[in-house]
Amino acid sequence: MKLIVTIAVLSGVLLTTTMISPVLAAKHKPAEITCEEFVALDDVVKPKIVYWNEGFIYKGKPVDAVIDIEETDQFIPVLITECQKSPKVSLKEKLKEIKKPKGG
């Protein structure tokens, strides 16, 4: 009986955690997020933040009409590592530092 109750409680906690993570992420403004906030986000949310920022890191206008999702997904672990080195830097500035605009 205790095992069933324990499993039920753990399931409830896990379900609540997975439901709250996107809600917490929704409170962050992608243009203002810091590296520290980015690293703390749920892994499901991180690509969405990177896609948004990557499109607008150069002069506030999209650089390219197409985002290479596969390339960006491979880039996220590198970005996380770099953000851990300087957590107070804005994510947008870190992206500018790491990536160069295509064709430029």
Order of alpha helices (4+ residues) and beta strands (2+ residues): alpha-alpha-alpha-alpha-alpha
